[in-house]
Amino acid sequence: MSLYVNITKWALIRNAFMNLVGQVIPMFVVFFTLPYVVDGLGVMRYGIFSLVRVIIDYFSVFDIGMGIATTRFTADAIGRGETKKVVQIFWTSLSVVFLVGLAATLLFLTVSPLLMKYVFAVEPDMIEEMQKVFMIASPLILALLVRSVSIGVLQAYQRFDLVNFVQIPYLIMAALIPVVVIYCGYGLPIVIFWMVIMELIIMVIWLIISYGVIPRKKIFFLDILSLKKMIAFGGLLAIQRLTNGVVFNIHSVIVGSLISLAAITYYNVPWNLTSKVGLVGASITPIIFPLVSLFHGVNEEKSSVLLSNSLKYFMLLYGLPCLVLILFAKDILVFWMGTDFTKSILVMQIMALGIFFAGVSWVFSTFLQVYNPKLITLITIIQAPFHVLMTWILTVKFGITGTACAWALLCVLSALVGCTYFVKIKVLKISKKPSLTVTKGLASIFLVVGVIILLKHLMIFSLFSAGVNILILTTGYAIIAWQYFVLEEHKRELIVKINCWRS
């Protein structure tokens, strides 16, 4: 029997909630540890630390789409009850990413000295340390590639409990290791060394857990038929991931090339906070993707409803934190990082606007990966050079503020392209005239925002006043969302569910 037959919307909500908790708990650890790490390393070395992670992420696309292909084809095999196929997919993916990971690590070691010499604005006295850091960090590539396959299997089985069982302590340790190392008096190379040790240990844990989930223990090192199908599907998405990696991470590279390594810190600190809003997407899209794969071509009506509801609730969930970041950017940065980071206020506000549209774009991208992977690959290939050029021009002209503007513009354009496609194929239906309920809801939100802006001008700046205003904004937003945007059937179901939990 298919694993997905008895999946209910409450099971999906539970999975999404587990994923969100698995991201939010470590986020609070990062919030309190980041100022200490930045102060302990200094803005320049923290810029190197950020840059290493960005470049490692670039090289992680060498999994040639095997991670997401593992989820896609494992979910399909589970739905068809093909146990043997699940095992073949797992071992084929693992064999390929391991070999490719070794090759990517060697390539990284070859290329990184050239990047330091010809690309980044590195101070002469920092070159030797930066070379050492890049060399120590190289095994991270293999760890990330192997992890993508293991997590892909668990996501296909909807085992988000196991994912978060590992993910929560892993992310907490990733935040605490730099603190402990710096406290013990060591520098950036030792921080990276212990990060690598942790990643390799976690890689082994992921392998053990995913191996325990698959139904049969027979080992297939390589199944050619499965490999061909996975490369045909995952190869396109790997190109998409590569161009997406360029699009969403190029800002740090360009800032480090055109301005300085220290400027990366002043850009990445607000980015680290703002991008945490994307935890909503990181929590929900892994759950949506297997369902889209299941419904597409079988029940298009369910796909249409899934798309509409995903967009609505993504926008609601992203809306509140984005408003908080826009309205309270100064309060947050001064309290969190100190007055030196007031130069990042406008950067954070622009990023918050961009991340809202990024949330909308991620929904469309998740559906496009199933509906038309060739199209989404083509779109990202076209977007990448345009975005790099715009980022370069705006960074030269406006500094890190221009870099943020280029990223926000890309998010808006991506959301518009996705919306246009799904409206055209009639999966997404948009009324020409907004309903009265939606109009009232939006007007109410604007009214609450206006009140908050007025209160900020009338009240003396303090942590207490900021907390009161955020509480007012949160309460008003929650009431408006419940009253005007949550469907009546969902309200009734939620109330029934809460009553059941109470009893």
Secondary structure by P-SEA (a helix, b strand, c coil): ccccccccaaaaaaaaaaaaaacaaaaaaaaacaaaaaaaacaaaaaaaaaaaaaaaaacccccaaaaaaaaaaaaaaaaccaaaaaaaaaaaaaaaaaaaaaaaaaaaacaaaaacccccccccaaaaaaaaaaaacaaaaaaaaaaaaaaaaaaacaaaaaaaaaaaaaaaaaaaaaaaaaacccaaaaaaaaaaaaaaaaaaaaaaaaaaccccccccccaaaaaaaaaaaaaaaaaaaaaaaaacaaaaaaaacccaaaaaaaaaaaaaaacccccccccaaaaaaaaaaaccccaaaaaaaaaaaaaaaaaaaaaaaaaaaacaaaaaaaccccccccaaaaaaaaaaaaaaaaaaaaaaaaaacccaaaaaaaaaaaaaaaaaaaaaaaacccaaaaaaaaaaaaaaaaaaaaaaaaaaccbbbbccccaaaaaaaaaaaaaaaaaaaaaaaccccaaaaaaaaaaaaaaaaaaaaaccccaaaaaaaaaaaaaaac
